[in-house]
Amino acid sequence: MKEHEKSEGRILNEKILEGIRKAVRQLYERVAARDGDVVISRDGKVVTVKAKDLIK
């Protein structure tokens, strides 16, 4: 694999991760607007937390 292909792959990965982070934040904001909870994994355990606590 050529160096520029690796660089392009890294850039694509960064863009994908940025999009995922943005989508998750938007989800938390929508749920928080309704004073809702979300289920996440924290330290390997499934927990329910208020969405508003995650967007601080």
CHARMM-style PDB file with segment names, atoms N, HN, CA, C and O in Angstrom:
ATOM      1  N   MET     1       0.852  -1.170   0.000  1.00  0.00      PROA
ATOM      2  CA  MET     1       0.000   0.000   0.000  1.00  0.00      PROA
ATOM      3  C   MET     1       0.901   1.238   0.000  1.00  0.00      PROA
ATOM      4  O   MET     1       1.858   1.323   0.770  1.00  0.00      PROA
ATOM      5  N   LYS     2       0.588   2.175  -0.856  1.00  0.00      PROA
ATOM      6  HN  LYS     2      -0.189   2.106  -1.482  1.00  0.00      PROA
ATOM      7  CA  LYS     2       1.387   3.387  -0.974  1.00  0.00      PROA
ATOM      8  C   LYS     2       1.057   4.345   0.166  1.00  0.00      PROA
ATOM      9  O   LYS     2      -0.016   4.290   0.766  1.00  0.00      PROA
ATOM     10  N   GLU     3       2.016   5.220   0.441  1.00  0.00      PROA
ATOM     11  HN  GLU     3       2.888   5.265  -0.046  1.00  0.00      PROA
ATOM     12  CA  GLU     3       1.873   6.158   1.567  1.00  0.00      PROA
ATOM     13  C   GLU     3       0.643   7.052   1.414  1.00  0.00      PROA
ATOM     14  O   GLU     3      -0.068   7.285   2.392  1.00  0.00      PROA
ATOM     15  N   HSD     4       0.379   7.556   0.213  1.00  0.00      PROA
ATOM     16  HN  HSD     4       0.957   7.367  -0.582  1.00  0.00      PROA
ATOM     17  CA  HSD     4      -0.781   8.438   0.034  1.00  0.00      PROA
ATOM     18  C   HSD     4      -2.089   7.674   0.226  1.00  0.00      PROA
ATOM     19  O   HSD     4      -3.085   8.259   0.652  1.00  0.00      PROA
ATOM     20  N   GLU     5      -2.099   6.378  -0.081  1.00  0.00      PROA
ATOM     21  HN  GLU     5      -1.289   5.903  -0.426  1.00  0.00      PROA
ATOM     22  CA  GLU     5      -3.303   5.573   0.149  1.00  0.00      PROA
ATOM     23  C   GLU     5      -3.551   5.405   1.642  1.00  0.00      PROA
ATOM     24  O   GLU     5      -4.699   5.423   2.086  1.00  0.00      PROA
ATOM     25  N   LYS     6      -2.475   5.242   2.427  1.00  0.00      PROA
ATOM     26  HN  LYS     6      -1.543   5.228   2.067  1.00  0.00      PROA
ATOM     27  CA  LYS     6      -2.617   5.156   3.879  1.00  0.00      PROA
ATOM     28  C   LYS     6      -3.154   6.467   4.427  1.00  0.00      PROA
ATOM     29  O   LYS     6      -4.028   6.484   5.293  1.00  0.00      PROA
ATOM     30  N   SER     7      -2.613   7.571   3.905  1.00  0.00      PROA
ATOM     31  HN  SER     7      -1.903   7.557   3.202  1.00  0.00      PROA
ATOM     32  CA  SER     7      -3.047   8.892   4.354  1.00  0.00      PROA
ATOM     33  C   SER     7      -4.519   9.110   4.021  1.00  0.00      PROA
ATOM     34  O   SER     7      -5.273   9.626   4.847  1.00  0.00      PROA
ATOM     35  N   GLU     8      -4.928   8.725   2.827  1.00  0.00      PROA
ATOM     36  HN  GLU     8      -4.316   8.306   2.156  1.00  0.00      PROA
ATOM     37  CA  GLU     8      -6.332   8.857   2.432  1.00  0.00      PROA
ATOM     38  C   GLU     8      -7.219   7.989   3.312  1.00  0.00      PROA
ATOM     39  O   GLU     8      -8.331   8.384   3.664  1.00  0.00      PROA
ATOM     40  N   GLY     9      -6.730   6.811   3.664  1.00  0.00      PROA
ATOM     41  HN  GLY     9      -5.827   6.490   3.378  1.00  0.00      PROA
ATOM     42  CA  GLY     9      -7.479   5.921   4.550  1.00  0.00      PROA
ATOM     43  C   GLY     9      -7.662   6.535   5.925  1.00  0.00      PROA
ATOM     44  O   GLY     9      -8.741   6.439   6.510  1.00  0.00      PROA
ATOM     45  N   ARG    10      -6.619   7.165   6.447  1.00  0.00      PROA
ATOM     46  HN  ARG    10      -5.742   7.243   5.972  1.00  0.00      PROA
ATOM     47  CA  ARG    10      -6.712   7.828   7.753  1.00  0.00      PROA
ATOM     48  C   ARG    10      -7.702   8.983   7.701  1.00  0.00      PROA
ATOM     49  O   ARG    10      -8.498   9.171   8.620  1.00  0.00      PROA
ATOM     50  N   ILE    11      -7.647   9.746   6.632  1.00  0.00      PROA
ATOM     51  HN  ILE    11      -7.000   9.593   5.885  1.00  0.00      PROA
ATOM     52  CA  ILE    11      -8.567  10.877   6.488  1.00  0.00      PROA
ATOM     53  C   ILE    11     -10.004  10.375   6.439  1.00  0.00      PROA
ATOM     54  O   ILE    11     -10.883  10.951   7.080  1.00  0.00      PROA
ATOM     55  N   LEU    12     -10.248   9.318   5.694  1.00  0.00      PROA
ATOM     56  HN  LEU    12      -9.534   8.850   5.173  1.00  0.00      PROA
ATOM     57  CA  LEU    12     -11.589   8.748   5.611  1.00  0.00      PROA
ATOM     58  C   LEU    12     -12.042   8.257   6.980  1.00  0.00      PROA
ATOM     59  O   LEU    12     -13.180   8.501   7.379  1.00  0.00      PROA
ATOM     60  N   ASN    13     -11.159   7.567   7.703  1.00  0.00      PROA
ATOM     61  HN  ASN    13     -10.234   7.369   7.379  1.00  0.00      PROA
ATOM     62  CA  ASN    13     -11.501   7.098   9.048  1.00  0.00      PROA
ATOM     63  C   ASN    13     -11.860   8.257   9.964  1.00  0.00      PROA
ATOM     64  O   ASN    13     -12.823   8.166  10.726  1.00  0.00      PROA
ATOM     65  N   GLU    14     -11.100   9.345   9.902  1.00  0.00      PROA
ATOM     66  HN  GLU    14     -10.318   9.419   9.283  1.00  0.00      PROA
ATOM     67  CA  GLU    14     -11.374  10.517  10.729  1.00  0.00      PROA
ATOM     68  C   GLU    14     -12.739  11.114  10.391  1.00  0.00      PROA
ATOM     69  O   GLU    14     -13.488  11.505  11.287  1.00  0.00      PROA
ATOM     70  N   LYS    15     -13.058  11.182   9.108  1.00  0.00      PROA
ATOM     71  HN  LYS    15     -12.450  10.864   8.380  1.00  0.00      PROA
ATOM     72  CA  LYS    15     -14.351  11.730   8.694  1.00  0.00      PROA
ATOM     73  C   LYS    15     -15.503  10.846   9.170  1.00  0.00      PROA
ATOM     74  O   LYS    15     -16.541  11.351   9.597  1.00  0.00      PROA
ATOM     75  N   ILE    16     -15.322   9.544   9.096  1.00  0.00      PROA
ATOM     76  HN  ILE    16     -14.479   9.133   8.750  1.00  0.00      PROA
ATOM     77  CA  ILE    16     -16.356   8.612   9.557  1.00  0.00      PROA
ATOM     78  C   ILE    16     -16.569   8.772  11.052  1.00  0.00      PROA
ATOM     79  O   ILE    16     -17.708   8.868  11.510  1.00  0.00      PROA
ATOM     80  N   LEU    17     -15.480   8.802  11.822  1.00  0.00      PROA
ATOM     81  HN  LEU    17     -14.555   8.724  11.450  1.00  0.00      PROA
ATOM     82  CA  LEU    17     -15.592   8.964  13.274  1.00  0.00      PROA
ATOM     83  C   LEU    17     -16.226  10.301  13.643  1.00  0.00      PROA
ATOM     84  O   LEU    17     -17.029  10.376  14.573  1.00  0.00      PROA
ATOM     85  N   GLU    18     -15.867  11.352  12.919  1.00  0.00      PROA
ATOM     86  HN  GLU    18     -15.215  11.292  12.164  1.00  0.00      PROA
ATOM     87  CA  GLU    18     -16.462  12.667  13.159  1.00  0.00      PROA
ATOM     88  C   GLU    18     -17.972  12.615  12.914  1.00  0.00      PROA
ATOM     89  O   GLU    18     -18.742  13.184  13.688  1.00  0.00      PROA
ATOM     90  N   GLY    19     -18.393  11.948  11.861  1.00  0.00      PROA
ATOM     91  HN  GLY    19     -17.768  11.486  11.233  1.00  0.00      PROA
ATOM     92  CA  GLY    19     -19.817  11.813  11.561  1.00  0.00      PROA
ATOM     93  C   GLY    19     -20.554  11.020  12.623  1.00  0.00      PROA
ATOM     94  O   GLY    19     -21.678  11.362  12.989  1.00  0.00      PROA
ATOM     95  N   ILE    20     -19.928   9.963  13.120  1.00  0.00      PROA
ATOM     96  HN  ILE    20     -19.015   9.685  12.824  1.00  0.00      PROA
ATOM     97  CA  ILE    20     -20.545   9.162  14.185  1.00  0.00      PROA
ATOM     98  C   ILE    20     -20.694   9.997  15.443  1.00  0.00      PROA
ATOM     99  O   ILE    20     -21.754   9.990  16.069  1.00  0.00      PROA
ATOM    100  N   ARG    21     -19.637  10.723  15.824  1.00  0.00      PROA
ATOM    101  HN  ARG    21     -18.776  10.728  15.316  1.00  0.00      PROA
ATOM    102  CA  ARG    21     -19.706  11.577  17.024  1.00  0.00      PROA
ATOM    103  C   ARG    21     -20.818  12.612  16.894  1.00  0.00      PROA
ATOM    104  O   ARG    21     -21.557  12.861  17.846  1.00  0.00      PROA
ATOM    105  N   LYS    22     -20.931  13.210  15.718  1.00  0.00      PROA
ATOM    106  HN  LYS    22     -20.330  13.007  14.944  1.00  0.00      PROA
ATOM    107  CA  LYS    22     -21.964  14.221  15.490  1.00  0.00      PROA
ATOM    108  C   LYS    22     -23.355  13.598  15.606  1.00  0.00      PROA
ATOM    109  O   LYS    22     -24.245  14.184  16.223  1.00  0.00      PROA
ATOM    110  N   ALA    23     -23.546  12.429  15.024  1.00  0.00      PROA
ATOM    111  HN  ALA    23     -22.823  11.953  14.523  1.00  0.00      PROA
ATOM    112  CA  ALA    23     -24.847  11.758  15.077  1.00  0.00      PROA
ATOM    113  C   ALA    23     -25.216  11.375  16.506  1.00  0.00      PROA
ATOM    114  O   ALA    23     -26.367  11.524  16.914  1.00  0.00      PROA
ATOM    115  N   VAL    24     -24.243  10.883  17.264  1.00  0.00      PROA
ATOM    116  HN  VAL    24     -23.307  10.762  16.932  1.00  0.00      PROA
ATOM    117  CA  VAL    24     -24.509  10.504  18.656  1.00  0.00      PROA
ATOM    118  C   VAL    24     -24.859  11.738  19.475  1.00  0.00      PROA
ATOM    119  O   VAL    24     -25.787  11.699  20.283  1.00  0.00      PROA
ATOM    120  N   ARG    25     -24.132  12.830  19.277  1.00  0.00      PROA
ATOM    121  HN  ARG    25     -23.379  12.862  18.621  1.00  0.00      PROA
ATOM    122  CA  ARG    25     -24.437  14.068  20.011  1.00  0.00      PROA
ATOM    123  C   ARG    25     -25.845  14.558  19.669  1.00  0.00      PROA
ATOM    124  O   ARG    25     -26.585  14.972  20.561  1.00  0.00      PROA
ATOM    125  N   GLN    26     -26.216  14.516  18.409  1.00  0.00      PROA
ATOM    126  HN  GLN    26     -25.614  14.179  17.684  1.00  0.00      PROA
ATOM    127  CA  GLN    26     -27.564  14.934  18.012  1.00  0.00      PROA
ATOM    128  C   GLN    26     -28.618  14.047  18.660  1.00  0.00      PROA
ATOM    129  O   GLN    26     -29.665  14.535  19.085  1.00  0.00      PROA
ATOM    130  N   LEU    27     -28.350  12.752  18.737  1.00  0.00      PROA
ATOM    131  HN  LEU    27     -27.500  12.355  18.391  1.00  0.00      PROA
ATOM    132  CA  LEU    27     -29.267  11.837  19.407  1.00  0.00      PROA
ATOM    133  C   LEU    27     -29.419  12.230  20.870  1.00  0.00      PROA
ATOM    134  O   LEU    27     -30.540  12.335  21.368  1.00  0.00      PROA
ATOM    135  N   TYR    28     -28.298  12.448  21.566  1.00  0.00      PROA
ATOM    136  HN  TYR    28     -27.388  12.362  21.161  1.00  0.00      PROA
ATOM    137  CA  TYR    28     -28.351  12.839  22.976  1.00  0.00      PROA
ATOM    138  C   TYR    28     -29.127  14.144  23.151  1.00  0.00      PROA
ATOM    139  O   TYR    28     -29.902  14.277  24.098  1.00  0.00      PROA
ATOM    140  N   GLU    29     -28.928  15.099  22.257  1.00  0.00      PROA
ATOM    141  HN  GLU    29     -28.298  14.991  21.488  1.00  0.00      PROA
ATOM    142  CA  GLU    29     -29.633  16.379  22.352  1.00  0.00      PROA
ATOM    143  C   GLU    29     -31.135  16.200  22.178  1.00  0.00      PROA
ATOM    144  O   GLU    29     -31.922  16.815  22.897  1.00  0.00      PROA
ATOM    145  N   ARG    30     -31.541  15.353  21.217  1.00  0.00      PROA
ATOM    146  HN  ARG    30     -30.902  14.853  20.632  1.00  0.00      PROA
ATOM    147  CA  ARG    30     -32.977  15.115  21.013  1.00  0.00      PROA
ATOM    148  C   ARG    30     -33.594  14.424  22.225  1.00  0.00      PROA
ATOM    149  O   ARG    30     -34.688  14.784  22.660  1.00  0.00      PROA
ATOM    150  N   VAL    31     -32.896  13.440  22.763  1.00  0.00      PROA
ATOM    151  HN  VAL    31     -32.008  13.148  22.409  1.00  0.00      PROA
ATOM    152  CA  VAL    31     -33.416  12.714  23.925  1.00  0.00      PROA
ATOM    153  C   VAL    31     -33.429  13.634  25.146  1.00  0.00      PROA
ATOM    154  O   VAL    31     -34.374  13.595  25.935  1.00  0.00      PROA
ATOM    155  N   ALA    32     -32.399  14.457  25.313  1.00  0.00      PROA
ATOM    156  HN  ALA    32     -31.632  14.489  24.672  1.00  0.00      PROA
ATOM    157  CA  ALA    32     -32.325  15.379  26.448  1.00  0.00      PROA
ATOM    158  C   ALA    32     -33.450  16.405  26.393  1.00  0.00      PROA
ATOM    159  O   ALA    32     -33.962  16.815  27.435  1.00  0.00      PROA
ATOM    160  N   ALA    33     -33.842  16.822  25.194  1.00  0.00      PROA
ATOM    161  HN  ALA    33     -33.426  16.488  24.348  1.00  0.00      PROA
ATOM    162  CA  ALA    33     -34.927  17.793  25.049  1.00  0.00      PROA
ATOM    163  C   ALA    33     -36.236  17.243  25.604  1.00  0.00      PROA
ATOM    164  O   ALA    33     -37.129  18.002  25.979  1.00  0.00      PROA
ATOM    165  N   ARG    34     -36.342  15.925  25.653  1.00  0.00      PROA
ATOM    166  HN  ARG    34     -35.616  15.308  25.349  1.00  0.00      PROA
ATOM    167  CA  ARG    34     -37.545  15.272  26.201  1.00  0.00      PROA
ATOM    168  C   ARG    34     -37.293  14.743  27.612  1.00  0.00      PROA
ATOM    169  O   ARG    34     -38.087  13.971  28.149  1.00  0.00      PROA
ATOM    170  N   ASP    35     -36.173  15.171  28.206  1.00  0.00      PROA
ATOM    171  HN  ASP    35     -35.528  15.799  27.770  1.00  0.00      PROA
ATOM    172  CA  ASP    35     -35.758  14.722  29.539  1.00  0.00      PROA
ATOM    173  C   ASP    35     -35.666  13.204  29.601  1.00  0.00      PROA
ATOM    174  O   ASP    35     -36.065  12.583  30.586  1.00  0.00      PROA
ATOM    175  N   GLY    36     -35.136  12.619  28.539  1.00  0.00      PROA
ATOM    176  HN  GLY    36     -34.812  13.123  27.738  1.00  0.00      PROA
ATOM    177  CA  GLY    36     -35.077  11.162  28.449  1.00  0.00      PROA
ATOM    178  C   GLY    36     -33.754  10.569  28.889  1.00  0.00      PROA
ATOM    179  O   GLY    36     -32.782  11.274  29.163  1.00  0.00      PROA
ATOM    180  N   ASP    37     -33.753   9.255  28.947  1.00  0.00      PROA
ATOM    181  HN  ASP    37     -34.543   8.682  28.724  1.00  0.00      PROA
ATOM    182  CA  ASP    37     -32.578   8.478  29.323  1.00  0.00      PROA
ATOM    183  C   ASP    37     -32.010   7.773  28.101  1.00  0.00      PROA
ATOM    184  O   ASP    37     -32.717   7.512  27.128  1.00  0.00      PROA
ATOM    185  N   VAL    38     -30.723   7.471  28.173  1.00  0.00      PROA
ATOM    186  HN  VAL    38     -30.148   7.683  28.963  1.00  0.00      PROA
ATOM    187  CA  VAL    38     -30.076   6.644  27.159  1.00  0.00      PROA
ATOM    188  C   VAL    38     -29.359   5.498  27.861  1.00  0.00      PROA
ATOM    189  O   VAL    38     -28.964   5.613  29.022  1.00  0.00      PROA
ATOM    190  N   VAL    39     -29.199   4.410  27.153  1.00  0.00      PROA
ATOM    191  HN  VAL    39     -29.519   4.316  26.210  1.00  0.00      PROA
ATOM    192  CA  VAL    39     -28.505   3.243  27.690  1.00  0.00      PROA
ATOM    193  C   VAL    39     -27.129   3.197  27.044  1.00  0.00      PROA
ATOM    194  O   VAL    39     -27.002   3.199  25.820  1.00  0.00      PROA
ATOM    195  N   ILE    40     -26.098   3.155  27.890  1.00  0.00      PROA
ATOM    196  HN  ILE    40     -26.202   3.154  28.885  1.00  0.00      PROA
ATOM    197  CA  ILE    40     -24.718   3.127  27.405  1.00  0.00      PROA
ATOM    198  C   ILE    40     -23.943   2.042  28.143  1.00  0.00      PROA
ATOM    199  O   ILE    40     -24.426   1.460  29.114  1.00  0.00      PROA
ATOM    200  N   SER    41     -22.747   1.789  27.665  1.00  0.00      PROA
ATOM    201  HN  SER    41     -22.355   2.262  26.876  1.00  0.00      PROA
ATOM    202  CA  SER    41     -21.834   0.878  28.353  1.00  0.00      PROA
ATOM    203  C   SER    41     -20.797   1.729  29.073  1.00  0.00      PROA
ATOM    204  O   SER    41     -20.128   2.558  28.456  1.00  0.00      PROA
ATOM    205  N   ARG    42     -20.668   1.520  30.369  1.00  0.00      PROA
ATOM    206  HN  ARG    42     -21.211   0.846  30.870  1.00  0.00      PROA
ATOM    207  CA  ARG    42     -19.679   2.252  31.162  1.00  0.00      PROA
ATOM    208  C   ARG    42     -18.863   1.231  31.941  1.00  0.00      PROA
ATOM    209  O   ARG    42     -19.400   0.490  32.763  1.00  0.00      PROA
ATOM    210  N   ASP    43     -17.575   1.198  31.679  1.00  0.00      PROA
ATOM    211  HN  ASP    43     -17.138   1.800  31.010  1.00  0.00      PROA
ATOM    212  CA  ASP    43     -16.680   0.228  32.326  1.00  0.00      PROA
ATOM    213  C   ASP    43     -17.166  -1.204  32.122  1.00  0.00      PROA
ATOM    214  O   ASP    43     -17.050  -2.041  33.017  1.00  0.00      PROA
ATOM    215  N   GLY    44     -17.710  -1.476  30.938  1.00  0.00      PROA
ATOM    216  HN  GLY    44     -17.804  -0.795  30.211  1.00  0.00      PROA
ATOM    217  CA  GLY    44     -18.154  -2.824  30.615  1.00  0.00      PROA
ATOM    218  C   GLY    44     -19.511  -3.197  31.162  1.00  0.00      PROA
ATOM    219  O   GLY    44     -19.959  -4.331  30.992  1.00  0.00      PROA
ATOM    220  N   LYS    45     -20.179  -2.252  31.821  1.00  0.00      PROA
ATOM    221  HN  LYS    45     -19.815  -1.330  31.959  1.00  0.00      PROA
ATOM    222  CA  LYS    45     -21.503  -2.522  32.382  1.00  0.00      PROA
ATOM    223  C   LYS    45     -22.543  -1.657  31.675  1.00  0.00      PROA
ATOM    224  O   LYS    45     -22.272  -0.512  31.313  1.00  0.00      PROA
ATOM    225  N   VAL    46     -23.718  -2.212  31.488  1.00  0.00      PROA
ATOM    226  HN  VAL    46     -23.938  -3.142  31.783  1.00  0.00      PROA
ATOM    227  CA  VAL    46     -24.810  -1.488  30.851  1.00  0.00      PROA
ATOM    228  C   VAL    46     -25.483  -0.622  31.911  1.00  0.00      PROA
ATOM    229  O   VAL    46     -25.921  -1.116  32.950  1.00  0.00      PROA
ATOM    230  N   VAL    47     -25.559   0.692  31.627  1.00  0.00      PROA
ATOM    231  HN  VAL    47     -25.203   1.093  30.782  1.00  0.00      PROA
ATOM    232  CA  VAL    47     -26.171   1.626  32.572  1.00  0.00      PROA
ATOM    233  C   VAL    47     -27.122   2.559  31.835  1.00  0.00      PROA
ATOM    234  O   VAL    47     -26.970   2.807  30.639  1.00  0.00      PROA
ATOM    235  N   THR    48     -28.099   3.068  32.568  1.00  0.00      PROA
ATOM    236  HN  THR    48     -28.222   2.866  33.539  1.00  0.00      PROA
ATOM    237  CA  THR    48     -29.037   4.056  32.040  1.00  0.00      PROA
ATOM    238  C   THR    48     -28.698   5.399  32.667  1.00  0.00      PROA
ATOM    239  O   THR    48     -28.583   5.508  33.888  1.00  0.00      PROA
ATOM    240  N   VAL    49     -28.537   6.423  31.830  1.00  0.00      PROA
ATOM    241  HN  VAL    49     -28.631   6.334  30.838  1.00  0.00      PROA
ATOM    242  CA  VAL    49     -28.211   7.761  32.323  1.00  0.00      PROA
ATOM    243  C   VAL    49     -29.086   8.788  31.623  1.00  0.00      PROA
ATOM    244  O   VAL    49     -29.605   8.540  30.535  1.00  0.00      PROA
ATOM    245  N   LYS    50     -29.245   9.938  32.256  1.00  0.00      PROA
ATOM    246  HN  LYS    50     -28.824  10.140  33.140  1.00  0.00      PROA
ATOM    247  CA  LYS    50     -29.972  11.041  31.637  1.00  0.00      PROA
ATOM    248  C   LYS    50     -29.141  11.570  30.465  1.00  0.00      PROA
ATOM    249  O   LYS    50     -27.937  11.786  30.601  1.00  0.00      PROA
ATOM    250  N   ALA    51     -29.772  11.770  29.346  1.00  0.00      PROA
ATOM    251  HN  ALA    51     -30.750  11.595  29.236  1.00  0.00      PROA
ATOM    252  CA  ALA    51     -29.060  12.265  28.166  1.00  0.00      PROA
ATOM    253  C   ALA    51     -28.444  13.626  28.440  1.00  0.00      PROA
ATOM    254  O   ALA    51     -27.358  13.926  27.945  1.00  0.00      PROA
ATOM    255  N   LYS    52     -29.128  14.456  29.225  1.00  0.00      PROA
ATOM    256  HN  LYS    52     -30.011  14.212  29.627  1.00  0.00      PROA
ATOM    257  CA  LYS    52     -28.600  15.797  29.504  1.00  0.00      PROA
ATOM    258  C   LYS    52     -27.274  15.731  30.251  1.00  0.00      PROA
ATOM    259  O   LYS    52     -26.464  16.652  30.146  1.00  0.00      PROA
ATOM    260  N   ASP    53     -27.039  14.658  31.002  1.00  0.00      PROA
ATOM    261  HN  ASP    53     -27.697  13.910  31.087  1.00  0.00      PROA
ATOM    262  CA  ASP    53     -25.766  14.512  31.705  1.00  0.00      PROA
ATOM    263  C   ASP    53     -24.620  14.192  30.750  1.00  0.00      PROA
ATOM    264  O   ASP    53     -23.457  14.405  31.092  1.00  0.00      PROA
ATOM    265  N   LEU    54     -24.926  13.694  29.580  1.00  0.00      PROA
ATOM    266  HN  LEU    54     -25.871  13.521  29.302  1.00  0.00      PROA
ATOM    267  CA  LEU    54     -23.895  13.330  28.610  1.00  0.00      PROA
ATOM    268  C   LEU    54     -23.509  14.479  27.687  1.00  0.00      PROA
ATOM    269  O   LEU    54     -22.478  14.403  27.018  1.00  0.00      PROA
ATOM    270  N   ILE    55     -24.302  15.530  27.633  1.00  0.00      PROA
ATOM    271  HN  ILE    55     -25.139  15.592  28.176  1.00  0.00      PROA
ATOM    272  CA  ILE    55     -24.000  16.627  26.708  1.00  0.00      PROA
ATOM    273  C   ILE    55     -23.442  17.854  27.413  1.00  0.00      PROA
ATOM    274  O   ILE    55     -23.340  18.922  26.811  1.00  0.00      PROA
ATOM    275  N   LYS    56     -23.089  17.715  28.651  1.00  0.00      PROA
ATOM    276  HN  LYS    56     -23.171  16.846  29.141  1.00  0.00      PROA
ATOM    277  CA  LYS    56     -22.508  18.849  29.393  1.00  0.00      PROA
ATOM    278  C   LYS    56     -21.139  19.172  28.887  1.00  0.00      PROA
ATOM    279  OT1 LYS    56     -20.498  20.095  29.389  1.00  0.00      PROA
TER     280      LYS     56
END
